[in-house]
Amino acid sequence: MVLDQEIKAQLNQYLGLMEGDVLIKVSAGDDQVSQEMLALTDAIASMTSRIRIEKADLPRTPSFSVSRPGEDTGIVFAGVPLGHEFTSLILALLQVSGRAPKVEQEVIDRIKNVQGEYRFETYISLSCHNCPDVVQALNLMSVLNPGISHTMIDGAAFKAEVESKNIMAVPSVFLNGEFFSGGRMTIDEILDKIGMKRDDSALFNKEPFDVLVVGGGPAGASAAIYAARKGIRTGIVADRFGGQVVDTLGIENFIGVKYTEGPKLAASLEEHVKEYNVDIMKLQRAKRLEKAGELVEVELENGAVLKSKTVILSTGARWRNIDVPGEEEFKNKGVAYCPHCDGPLYAGKRVAVVGGGNSGVEAAIDLAGIASHVTLLSSSELKADAVLQNRLYSLSNVTVLKNVQTKEVTGTDKVNGISYIDRETGAEKHVELEGVFVQIGLIPNTEWLGSNIERSSAGEILVDKRGATSLPGVFAGGDCTDSPFNQIVISMGSGATAALSAFDYLIRN
């Protein structure tokens, strides 16, 4: 393995930030992955005198641990952490060396107060853009608390282990040998799940805001920044920053930025909001909104009621389900929603993609390079761009089924097939396979609004050109509205429009 000059330059820059010595213990065999791992660790060690390597007998081969000399900080990489996990390796080296992590002191205190032994293992794929968040969170917890350890396991390097544990989606986290959680998680969510919850008592005594933003995606972040810049009391309440952006891999149409990735942009959104005097309330979900005299009340799921003179709704959207028998039962057991993350687990297997738009066709194209065969099911004629359709039809291991209705995802302990109805003949048919990827668009996160805000039949909040909703003082922007297009740059613009309109409303009222 040879690191290219660009990566070496980045490495030199980061390794120069190390504050103490680090010991890398390596357990390697004669296999190719072991040789790649040795080449990587040797290359890193050759670039700084602060890193020393020694051979060791670790539970998995190939793997290596990262620790301080004379200590065991409990971080292990089983496999070669390149791709999206390269950043996880760099952060582990820096944090183990003593460099302070960029997290709130309150979070650090909660981690240090965890009592007991927590042995975490995370199964990942190097193409998964959600996995590093979990890996980096658990690594950090291992650095700060000696009772916590974490091993990142590349599923491609440990296929037998993945098969034996029936892992069909990444990231999959195990705690002390038992399944803990699947999918992307923040460090706050992990701490909540092990009983170290954030103190929410302050939420019950908040003074009324001038502008309260509900939702932390591109629209919400934009709205919060524009409102805060007006010098008015601004709050933002969100389940997580980034919203749907976090689940997006490559972003090439964000004007002024040639290329970025969802998690990176989401982190930038939060960082930018924190530059302003905004009251940030994370890991919170709203469950009720109504007008109470001159103020608008937003009740959270924990029972706290936030009050504000104006509210901006930017709750975004989520993946739409096909809502057929078997879909819910087999989530993470063969039913998946991210071909980039989970695709590598289906190497050499038969899969289906449900959806004939750009997302569905792109997923089928990507999976065709991994799976033995891909069946694409579309409820109508394909709606994807012509260039994508041409590429799809050029692939020999893809079958396209148009004008079909998905009826059921079948299986026992995991997916073994999918049943569909041919709309033209009415005939029911079944395809044997091991995985189903759902790609049928988005549904707005607006159910909690009830009848207080006027919405379309699809659940989208109806807004005028100023972002105003049917309830005076309440504005909305982004993918939760009836905007004809769901794009990051459009969401940011609509969030800014909503904030400026809210400020104008405050002046006039």
N, C-alpha and C positions, 0 to 999 in steps of 0.2 A: 504494500500500500504506500503510495506516494502522495503526500499532502501538497496540493497546488500552492502556488505562490501567494494567492489571495488569502487562503485559509491560514498559511504560515504568518502572514503579516498581521492578521487578526489575532492569532494566537500570541504572537510576540507582544502585542499591545495589552492583551488581557493578562497574560502571565506576569507582566511587569507590575500588575496591581496586587500580586500575592503579598501577604504580610508576614507569613511564617512558613516553615518547612512542611512538606507533605510527603507521606509514604504511600506508594502504590504497590499493593501486594497482588501478584499475578498468578493465576492458576491456569496453565495452558497445556494443550495436548499437541498432537501432530496434525490435527484437522485444519482446513483452510481458514475457518473463522478464528481459530486460535492464532494462526500466523498473522492474520489481519489485525487482530487485537494487539499482538506483540509489536507489530510495526507501528501502530498508533501510539501506544504507551511509550515506546522507545523514542519516537519522534518528538513527543511532548517533553519527555525528560531531557532530551538533548538541547532543548531551547531555554532551560533555566536550571540554575544550581539549587533551586529550592525544592525540586522534586527528585526523590530517590525511588528506585524500583528494586523489589526483591521477590523471589519466587515463594509461593505459598500453596497450601492445600486447602482450597475453599470448597464449600458444598457443591458448587457447580463448576464444570469446566466446559468451555472457556469462560472465565470471569475475572474481574479484578476489583479490589476494594480501594477506597480512597480514605485515608485517615491521617491523623497527626502522629508523628513518631512517639511511641510509648503509649498511645491511646487507641481506642477502637471507636470511631465515630459512626460506624454502622451503615456506611454507604457502599453498595456493591453494584457494579454493572455486569450483568451476565449477557455477553454478546459484545458487539462493537457499536458504541453509541455515536453513530454518525447520523446523517440526515437531520430530521427534526430534533433528535436527541443530542446533537453535538453541543448545543447551548446548555443542556442539562449537565454535561460533563464539565464544561468551563465553569459554570456556577458552583458546582460541587468543589472543584479545585480551589476557587477563590474563597468560598465560605469556610471550608475546612482549614484553609491557611489563616483564617482569623478575620477576613474582611467582613464587615457588618452587612447583613442582608437588608434589602430595601423593602422592609415591611414595618407596619405600625408597631410601636412598643407594646400596645395592648395585646397584639397577636403573639409577640415574642413571650410575654408574660404567661399567656395561656398555655403555650407550648411547654415552657419550663415547668409549669405546675401539673402537667400530666403525670399521674402516678401509675406504676405498674410496668409490665413488659409488653411492648407492641412490636411484633415482627411483621412488617409489611412487605408484600411482594406484588409488583405491578407488571403484568404481561402487556407488552406494547408491540407495535409495528413501527419501523423506522419512517414509514410514509404517513403516519398518523400525526396530524397537527394539533390534536387535542391531548395526546398522551404527555407531552412535555410539561403541561401545567400540573398534572398529577405527580409526575416523577419529581419535578422541582420542589413541589410542596412537601412531599414526603422526605426528600433528601434534606431539606432545610430543617424539618422537625427532627431528623436524625442527628444533625449537627448540634442542635440546641438542647437536646434531651438524651442523656445516655441510656435511658430505658427504651428508646425508640430506634429501630433499625429499618433499613429499606433496601430492597434489591430490585433493580430494573431488569426485566427478562425479555429479551428480543424473541418473540414467538417464532420467527423464521430460523433462529439458531437452536431452538429447543422445541422442535415440532412434536416429538413424542410426548413431552410434558404437556404441551398445549392440548394434544389429542386426548390424553388420559384425563385431563381436568375438564374436558368438553368446553373449552374456551372458544367462542365463536364471535367475539366482539372485543375490541380494545378501546381504551384501557380497561383491563379487568384487574381489580385489586383484591388481594387476599390478605387477611389478618390472622396471624397465628394459625395458618393452615386452612382457615375457613374463608369462603367467599365473603367479601366485605362490601364491594360496590363496583358498578360498571359505569363507564362514561366519564365525561369531563367533570372534575370537581376542583373547587378552589380550596385553598388552605383553610379558610373559614368554614367551608362545608365539611371538610374532613374533621376539624376540631368539634364542630357541632355533633357530628355523627358518633364521636367517641365520648360525648358527654361534656365537653369543654365549651359550652355555649357562650356566645358573646352576651354581655350584660345589656339588655334592651330597656332597662328601667327608664333611661333618659328620654325614650320616645314618648312616654306617657305625660311628659311635662313640657312639651315644646310650645314656645310662643308662636302665634300665627305667622305664617310666611307671607311675603308679598307675592312670590311665585313659587309654586311647588310643582316640580317635574316628576312625573311617574313613569319610570322606565329609563334604562341606562344605555340604550343603543346609540347609534349615530345621531338620530333625531333628538333624543333626550340629552345627550352630552352637548350638542350644539345649542339647544334651548337653554340649558343651565349656564353655559358660558356667556351667551348673549344677554341673559337676564342679569347675571352677576356683574357684567361690565357696565350695567346701568346704575350700579350702586344700590340696588334694592335687595331686601332680605330674600335669599334664594335657597331652596332645599331641593335635593334630588333623592328619591327613594326608588330602589331597584333591587331586583333579585340578583343580578350580576351586571357588570359593565360589559358592553360590547353587543349584547343580545345575539341575534342570529349571525352577526359578523364573526363571532368566535368560532362558529362551525363552518366558516368559509375558508377554503385553502388559498388558492392564488387569486389576487385581486389586481387586475391590469387596466381597469377603466376608472380608477380614482384619479381625477385630473390633477396633474402636477407630480404624481408619483408613478413612475413607470411600472413598478411591481412591489407589492407587499403581500403579507399574509394576514388572515383574519385575526388570530391571537395577538399578533404584533400591533395591528391597528387598534384592537380593543384595549390593549395596555396603554397605547398612546392617548386614547380618548380619556381614560381615567386619569392619567398623568396630567393632561391638559386641564381637566376640570379642577383638579387639586391645586392648580396655580391660582385659583380664584377663591373668594370667600363664599364657598358653597357648603352648606350642611349636607354631607353625604351619608345616606342611610342605606347600607347594603344588606343583602340577604333578607330582604323584606318583600312581601307580596301584598298587593292591595286586594281588598275583597268587597269594598262598598264605596260609592261616591254619591253625595247628595248635597244640595244647597241648604245651608242653615243660616237664615237671615242674610247678612251681608257677606258671610264667609262660605267657602266650600269645604266640606269635610271629606277626608279620605281615611277610611278605617282599614287598618292592616290586619293580616291574618292572626297576629299575636294579640289583637284586641286594642292596640293603641290607635288613637284617633288624631290625625294630623289636620290642622286647619290652615287655610290660606285664602288670601283675597282673590287670587287667580290660580288655576291649575292647568298644566300642560300635560296631556296624555300622549305618551310615546312608548306604549307597551309592546310594539312590534308584532311579530308573527312567529309561528312555529311550524315544523314540518306537519303536513296534513297526513292523517292516517287513512288507509283504505277501508278501515272499519269492516273487516270480514272476519269470520271465525278463524282462530289460529294466529292472527296478527299479534294480539296482546300476549297470548300465552307463550309465543316463541320469540319475543323480543330478546335480543342478545343470545338466542339459541338457534340462530339461523335467519331471523328477521332483522335487518339492519337498515340504516338510513344514511350512512356515510361510506361510499365506496373507497374513498382515499384512506380512511382509517382502517376499515375492516376487510377491504379487498384482499390484502395479502394472506389472510387466514383461509381464503378459499382457493388458493393456488391448486390447479389441477382438478377442481371440482366443478359441478354444474350449478349455475345460478340463474335466477330470473331478475329482471328489472321491471318494475311496474311504473309506467309513465312514458308518454311519448313527446314531451316537450324537450327543451334544450337540456335540462338537468338529467332527464331519463336517458336521452340518447348519449350524452357525454359519459354518463355512468356506464352504459353498455359498452361504449368504445374502450373506456379505461379497463373495465373488467375482462374484456375479450383478450387482453394481453396477459391476464393472470389465470383466469378460469379455463377449464377444458371446453365449456360451451356456455353461451349466454342466450337466454330467451327473453326478448323484450315484449311486454304486453302493453298495448295502448287501447284505451276505450274508444278511440276514433282514429282518423288518419293522423299520421305523425305531424306535430306542430313545430318541430325543431327546425333550426335554420338549414337551408339547403346544403351548405357545405358539410354540416354534421351528418345529415342524412346520407350524403354521397359516401362519406367515410364509413358510416355504419354498414351500408350495403356492400362495401368492398371487403368486409371481413368474412372469412369462410366459416368461422365458428359461432356465428350469430344467427338466430332465427327471429324474425319479426312477425308478431301476431297483432294485426290491427282489427279494430272494431270488436274487441272482446271485453267481457266483463269478468273481473276477478271475483271468484266465488268463495274460495277458502284456501288458507295455508294449512297444509297437512303435516302431521308428524306424530311422534310419540314423546320421547324426551328431547328431541330436537327436530328441525324441519326435515321432511323427506320428500316434499312435493308441493305443487300448487295446482288448484283446480280453477277452470275458467269456463265461461259460456260464450260460444260463438254467436254474436248478435244477429248475424244473417240467417243462420240455420237453426239456432236455438239448441244446438247440440252441446252437451257438457263434456269437457275433455280434461285430462290430467297429465301433468308433466312431472316426472321424477327428477328431483334435484336436491341440493344441500343448502342453498341459501336464497333469500329473497331480499332484494334491495328496493325500498319504496322511495319513489321520486315523483310525487304528484303535486308539488307546489306547496303553498303556505296557507295557514289559516290565522286570522288576526286574534291576538290575545285580548279579547274584549268582553268575554262572557260575564265577567264580574260586574259590568256596568248596569246590567239589567235593562230596565226601560227608562232610566234617567237620562240617557244620551241617545239621540236618534242614530240608528245604524242601518246599513243596507241589509238585504236578505242574506248576504255572505258574512255579515257580522262586522263589516268595515264601518268606522265612525265617519259620518257625513260631515264634511267641513266646507266652508266657503273659501274664497281666494285668500282670506286673511288667516285661515286656520281656525276660525271660530266654529264651535259646535252648536248644537241646539240649546245648550244650557249657558246662559250669560255668565261670563267670567271663566269659562272652561274652553280651552283650545286644544288642538291635537296636531300631530305631525308624524310622518314616517309610515311604516308598513301597516300600522293599525288603522289607517284612514282609507278613504276611497280614492286615493291617488291612483292614476291609471298605470303607474310604473313603480316597481319596487327596486330601487337602486340606492346605493350608499350615498352618493352625492345628492340625490333628490331628497333623501331623508334628512340629510344635514341642512339643506336649504329650507325644508318645510319646518324643521325645528327652530331655525333662526327666525322664520316668518312668524311662528307661533309666539316666540318670546317677545319679538318687537310688537306684535299685536296685543299681547298681555300687558306690556308696559304702556301702550297707548290707552288701553282700557282703564288702567289704574289712574292715569292722568285725568281722563275724562269722567271718572266716577269717584 
